[in-house]
Amino acid sequence: MSVPIALAVVALLVAASALLAVILARHRGRGRRVRGPQQLPIPAVADRLGQVATLVQFGTEICAPCRVASRLLAHFSAQHPGVHHIELDTAAHPDLARRLNILSAPTVFLLDTSGQIRVRFSGPPTTPELTRHLEAVAYPEGA
């Protein structure tokens, strides 16, 4: 392979990586509604559901964004009566992380009062995103 072709290939790979990083960064912290009923398969979580909703955070001890998310979710749940915040370490639940397709930390799930996963956040969620999705889960239209 000639030098100009090799440089062109490297430049293309760098550009593709940068584009992918920008796309992923734009989606971090945004909630995605989960389609179809999906129960979080952890009995310990079912015993600690909030009366309005539950925020379940998957992360690791060494994850700096997880600590940011933890503080934000603790503050958010303290500000919203009936909303519980539960933290789970992916190292302690690797099979569950695999089943739920958790590829980044933190990953946060918003559960309704029956324990159904309603919204999934990749990365620390923003307060406006949390509020918007909590209102949709806790006070659905027509209820």
N, C-alpha and C positions, 0 to 999 in steps of 0.2 A: 504494500500500500504506500502510495507516495505521501510525502509530508503534507501538501495542501489538502489532500483528501482526509488524512488523519486529523488535521486541525479542524476541518469542517465537521467531521463526526463528533469530535470533542465539543465544539461550539454548539452543535445541535443538542447534544446530551445535557450540557449546562443550561441551555435555554429551556429545554423540556423540564428539567428539574426545578428551575426557578418558577416556571409557570405552575407546576404542580404544587409547589410550596405556597404560592399566592392563593390558589384555589382552596387548598386545605385550610389556610389561615382565615380566609373569609367565612368558612363554615364553622370554625371553632366557637363554642359558646352558644350556638344557635340550637334551638330545640327542633326535633323532628317528631311528628306524631307517629306512633306505632300503630300499624294497621292490624286489625283482628285482635281478639283477646289473647293476651300472653301473660301468664302468671309468673311472678318471680319465684323460681323453685327453691326457696330457702324457708324452712319452717320458722326459724328464729325471726325472720322479718315479718311473717304473718302475725306473730304475737305482739309486734310493736307498731302496728299501723296507726297513723294519725286519724283523727276524726274527720278531717277535711282532705288531707293528702299526705303522702310520704315521699321524701326525697332520699333515694338510696345512691350513695356515692361509692364507686369502685375506684381504688387508687393503690398507691404503694407508699411506704414510709419515706423513701428517698425522693419522691416526686414533688418538686417545688410548686408546680401548678395545682397539685392535689391539696397542698396546705392552703393555698389561696382559695380554692373552691370550698374547702372545709370551713374556713372562717366566714366566707360569704353565705354558705348554706346554713350555718349555725345562726348567723345574724338574721337571715331571711326567715328561718323557721321561728325564731324568737319574736319576730315582728308580726307573724301570722299565726294566731291561735289555732290549734288543731292540725298544724303542719309539723310533722316529725322529720328529723334528719338522722339517717343511719349511715355509718361508714363501714365499708367492707374492704379488706385487703385482698387484692387479686392473688397475692402469693399464697394466701390461706384458702382460696377458692379457685384454683386454676381450671378445674373441670367446668365450673360455672362460667368463668370468664370465656372459655372456649365456646360453650353452648350459646352464650349471649353475644358472641362475636365482638368481644371487647378488645379493640386493637390499640387503644390509646388511653392514657391516664391523665386526668380523671375522666371517667364516664359516669354520668348521672342519669338516673331514671326517676321520672315522676310517676308515682303510683296513685291510683284512685283509692277510695275507701275500702274497696274489696280486694286490693292488692294487685289489680291489673296494671301492667305497664302501659302507660298512656303516651308518654313523651320520653325521648332519649336525647341527651346532650353529650356532645363530644367536646371535651375541654371544659374549663370553668364557665358555667353559664353566666349570662349577664342578668342583673336584677330586672330590667324591663322584660327580657325573655321569660324569666321565671314567673313574673307577675302575669304576663299575658297567658302563658300556658296553665298556670294555677287557676286563673279565672275560668278558662275554658273547661278544665277538668272539674272544678268544684261547683261551678255554676253554669252547667251547659244550657244552651238556649232551649226554651220551652219547659224547663224544669221549675 
